Amino acid sequence: MRSFDDLVDEAGTAGMTGWDFGWLGGRATEERPPWGYARMLAARLATARSALDIDTGGGELIAQAPRLPARMCVTEAWPPNAARARELLVPRGCEVYEADAREGLPFPGESFDLVTSRHPVSPPWEEVHRVLVPGGHYFAQHVGPASAFELIEFFLGSLPDHRQGRDPRHEAAAAENSGLTVTDLRTARCRMEFFDIGAVVWILRKCVWWVPDFSVGRYHDKLVELDTRLRTKGPLVAHSTRHLIEARR
């Protein structure tokens, strides 16, 4: 394996734009949930008349869909991701809005018959209800509770209170309280493996909410400790949690 400094330096300068995790190829793995969200999403988009994807990242998942509705809109709050989404989606006739869904969606009420999201920052249930037409559907894959916490707590220590967040039952209740009717709720716990310290540095730069104050300098000693562990004991195993949720207005 290459040296600690070489791996960390490479990961520290690698690109971050968009929501593509291809850089981790051969350096980390993550099991996928059994339901196949991308396939299910494409099927729903193919039959929708108007759709909105919230927190779309760089638009990569929507761009994979073979057929899009007559009106396809996406929102994304981070400017570099929004720019990437424009590159991918505007040529296909999509409308890209640089907006934070938690601050309100920039659309009139009853604008869409389908609202989707993969891993929204925080599901804006009242806004989802507002922009859906009666009978319209919300279809999404959310991050679940204590996702990747084996890695996160290595750096931050035990976080018992944070482990309670993103509970699928609480999110379903919040959706119902907004006026939606939850029609499907599935959960999955998926194995993750990190094979070298570069993969860890890259993912912590990418998912900035995992260790919010992360920098190589601030966590140098912990990174060295983990690098030694990876070299002597093999990959760090963690688990991501996901839930599939569908609701109808």
Beta strands, then each sheet from edge to edge (+ up, - down):
strand 1: 28-30
strand 2: 50-53
strand 3: 71-75
strand 4: 95-97
strand 5: 112-118
strand 6: 132-143
strand 7: 181-194
strand 8: 236-248
sheet 1: 1+ 7- 8+ 6- 5- 2- 3- 4-
end
